[in-house]
């Protein structure tokens, strides 16, 4: 759980995906991509003022 939370913590401000991969010890980048795909910025255009 802690490693999963750390992945999101690093991805939200936009840290480099490869750096997150190395930090978390993922063998495949696809595992790390899960965190970057869920960043809140992906939804910024959904809301209109």
RAZISUL-V171933 format. One record per pair of residues at least 24 apart in sequence whose C-alpha atoms are under 10 Angstrom apart, sorted by sequence separation. I is the first residue (numbers start at 0). J is the second residue. If there is no record, write none. Layout:
BEGIN
I;J
I;J
END
This chain:
BEGIN
7;31
10;34
11;35
6;31
9;34
10;35
11;36
13;38
6;32
7;33
8;34
9;35
10;36
11;37
12;38
6;33
7;34
10;37
11;38
12;39
13;40
3;31
6;34
7;35
10;38
11;39
12;40
5;34
6;35
7;36
10;39
11;40
4;34
7;37
8;38
3;34
7;38
END
